[in-house]
Amino acid sequence: MTVLDDFLEPLSRGVWEVVIPKDMVSEPPGPGWHASAINVPSPGTLASYRKGRYHVHETGTEWRVHRDRYDPTVNPLMHLVDDAPLVLMISDTFMTLITDTGRRGIKNPDDALTTQRYIWQEQVVFGLVLCLGGLFITGDPVIFFKNIFERIIPLLIICLAIILFVRPFRSRIPEKYRAVNLLWGIGILCAGILACFLPLALWVLFVLAILSLWMVASAGVLLHRVMKGRGAVPEGFYSRMATGFVSLVLAILLFYSPLDILAFLVRILGAVVVLLGITLCINGLRLRAWMKPLPVA
């Protein structure tokens, strides 16, 4: 029996990624591996799994495994700084969405039963909604930012508090945990009410501080590794050097023109939403065209 772990030895010798055809692995990731819901987007990825620092992307025909410098469950901050810098997340998201729109058809006939669970109309409608939302974001990023932090975030916090309030009465959790849920609910409710009255300027400063620290730290770590030579950057010398420089430039611009850069980043978010909407529309129409020749049972 051949398992995925049998092919990971080259990663400990400085190899950035190993690519294993699926027909060489007798079973999917086994004990120790867990599904990873949040990842830097990667073209063609169907699912993603982690095992400590090991990270595998499943595609239609391959398992693509690399080893992060930091385990996100042990050191999430350094994982964001070094393994998933903001600039890399933005660029890879665009590349993945653009690549996905270029796919042609559904190559695996065995997907017929699975795809029947999805309605192409819903994908198209949801895609159009995302396109409109993305256009609104890019058209007026200030209003979007204001609505997010003055209305949506406080509302979500209050909804979480309500869930914690109701949970003890709808579940059979032990008596000693009910008081804990109620206390957490009261605390989160107070935080939500406080968030409703926080001035927008404080939210702006908070977001700018996080973005600045993230990009400065990423630039420092990545450029420091680049200065050590190619051996210290197995994931790609020039790509990480470019990511470090762009992160540094954006961090510097945040100090000189914070509101303009913040608006620029919000517009990028809007562009990602529009591109995601276009991808859903294309996938929905592609699914409709693909399902036409299917025989009716």
Secondary structure, 3 states (H helix, E strand, C coil): CCCHHHHCHHHHHCCCEEEEEHHHCCCCCCCCCEECCCCCCCCCCCEEEEECCEEEEECCCEEEEEECCCCCCCCHHHHHHHHCCHHHHHHHHHHHHHHHHCCCCCCCHHHHHHHCCCCHHHHHHHHHHHHHHHHHHHHCHHHHHHHHHHHHHHHHHHHHHHHHHHHHHHCCCCHHHHHHHHHHHHHHHHHHHHHHHCCHHHHHHHHHHHHHHHHHHHHHHHHHHHHCCHHHCCCCHHHHHHHHHHHHHHHHHHHHCHHHHHHHHHHHHHHHHHHHHHHHHHHHHHHHHHHCCCCCC
